[in-house]
Amino acid sequence: MMLGRLGLELHWDKSRIVPARKGFYFLGMHFRLRATSRKDAKLKQFCAVWPSDRSIKQIKSKIRYTIGRQYYKKLEAMIGILNPIIRGWNNYHRKARPVMKRLQQLNAFVRERFRIFLKRKYSDRSRGTRRVQNSLLVRLGLYQFG
């Protein structure tokens, strides 16, 4: 067995065998066997992969922490700090076929965090919507999920 040659062992409390139809989580991804929708496909099933719920919660938490309460920084500087985090998450999950709805929700989450940041920085009653249009953050160089 290959693991033995490498000096590795399986941890039986953490390892299990599951049917591929139920799916499993591994390294921040969810794997599940799905039926193909194409009639002319050679294989009738394929392995669908998408970011796990835990991975999405972690990136949201990291975004929330990064933007945080650093009101002394400019918006452009905050975008510069956040871009490598978003780009890294995108690159890691690049091979997965993420659901576009989830990525749109993550983009909306980032915009909302920036609105809250600006609202608190400038004591704005409008929750920052007058200061931040959706396209403004993209023009300033904010990297998008997806």
Contacts in CASP RR format, 6 or more apart in sequence:
PFRMAT RR
TARGET T0000
AUTHOR 0000-0000-0000
METHOD contacts of the structure
MODEL  1
MMLGRLGLELHWDKSRIVPARKGFYFLGMHFRLRATSRKDAKLKQFCAVW
PSDRSIKQIKSKIRYTIGRQYYKKLEAMIGILNPIIRGWNNYHRKARPVM
KRLQQLNAFVRERFRIFLKRKYSDRSRGTRRVQNSLLVRLGLYQFG
3 9 0 8 1.000
3 10 0 8 1.000
18 24 0 8 1.000
20 31 0 8 1.000
20 32 0 8 1.000
20 33 0 8 1.000
20 47 0 8 1.000
21 32 0 8 1.000
21 33 0 8 1.000
22 32 0 8 1.000
23 30 0 8 1.000
23 31 0 8 1.000
23 32 0 8 1.000
23 33 0 8 1.000
24 30 0 8 1.000
24 31 0 8 1.000
24 32 0 8 1.000
25 31 0 8 1.000
25 52 0 8 1.000
25 54 0 8 1.000
28 51 0 8 1.000
28 52 0 8 1.000
28 54 0 8 1.000
28 55 0 8 1.000
29 49 0 8 1.000
29 50 0 8 1.000
29 51 0 8 1.000
29 52 0 8 1.000
29 55 0 8 1.000
29 93 0 8 1.000
29 96 0 8 1.000
30 49 0 8 1.000
30 50 0 8 1.000
30 51 0 8 1.000
30 52 0 8 1.000
30 53 0 8 1.000
31 47 0 8 1.000
31 48 0 8 1.000
31 49 0 8 1.000
32 47 0 8 1.000
32 48 0 8 1.000
33 45 0 8 1.000
33 46 0 8 1.000
33 47 0 8 1.000
33 48 0 8 1.000
34 45 0 8 1.000
34 46 0 8 1.000
34 47 0 8 1.000
34 48 0 8 1.000
35 44 0 8 1.000
35 45 0 8 1.000
36 43 0 8 1.000
36 44 0 8 1.000
36 45 0 8 1.000
36 46 0 8 1.000
48 97 0 8 1.000
49 95 0 8 1.000
49 96 0 8 1.000
49 97 0 8 1.000
50 96 0 8 1.000
50 97 0 8 1.000
50 98 0 8 1.000
50 99 0 8 1.000
50 102 0 8 1.000
51 93 0 8 1.000
51 96 0 8 1.000
51 98 0 8 1.000
51 102 0 8 1.000
55 93 0 8 1.000
56 102 0 8 1.000
56 106 0 8 1.000
59 85 0 8 1.000
59 89 0 8 1.000
59 106 0 8 1.000
60 106 0 8 1.000
60 109 0 8 1.000
62 85 0 8 1.000
63 82 0 8 1.000
63 85 0 8 1.000
63 86 0 8 1.000
63 109 0 8 1.000
63 110 0 8 1.000
63 113 0 8 1.000
64 113 0 8 1.000
66 81 0 8 1.000
66 82 0 8 1.000
66 85 0 8 1.000
67 78 0 8 1.000
67 82 0 8 1.000
67 113 0 8 1.000
67 114 0 8 1.000
67 116 0 8 1.000
67 117 0 8 1.000
68 117 0 8 1.000
69 120 0 8 1.000
70 78 0 8 1.000
71 117 0 8 1.000
71 120 0 8 1.000
71 121 0 8 1.000
73 81 0 8 1.000
75 114 0 8 1.000
75 117 0 8 1.000
75 118 0 8 1.000
75 140 0 8 1.000
76 140 0 8 1.000
78 114 0 8 1.000
78 117 0 8 1.000
79 137 0 8 1.000
79 140 0 8 1.000
79 141 0 8 1.000
79 142 0 8 1.000
80 141 0 8 1.000
82 110 0 8 1.000
82 142 0 8 1.000
82 143 0 8 1.000
83 141 0 8 1.000
83 142 0 8 1.000
83 143 0 8 1.000
86 110 0 8 1.000
86 142 0 8 1.000
86 143 0 8 1.000
86 144 0 8 1.000
86 145 0 8 1.000
87 143 0 8 1.000
89 145 0 8 1.000
90 143 0 8 1.000
90 145 0 8 1.000
90 146 0 8 1.000
98 146 0 8 1.000
100 146 0 8 1.000
103 145 0 8 1.000
103 146 0 8 1.000
104 145 0 8 1.000
106 145 0 8 1.000
107 144 0 8 1.000
107 145 0 8 1.000
110 137 0 8 1.000
110 142 0 8 1.000
110 145 0 8 1.000
111 132 0 8 1.000
111 134 0 8 1.000
111 137 0 8 1.000
114 132 0 8 1.000
114 137 0 8 1.000
114 142 0 8 1.000
115 127 0 8 1.000
115 128 0 8 1.000
115 129 0 8 1.000
115 131 0 8 1.000
115 132 0 8 1.000
116 127 0 8 1.000
116 128 0 8 1.000
118 124 0 8 1.000
118 128 0 8 1.000
118 131 0 8 1.000
118 132 0 8 1.000
119 126 0 8 1.000
119 127 0 8 1.000
119 128 0 8 1.000
122 128 0 8 1.000
122 131 0 8 1.000
124 130 0 8 1.000
124 131 0 8 1.000
138 144 0 8 1.000
END
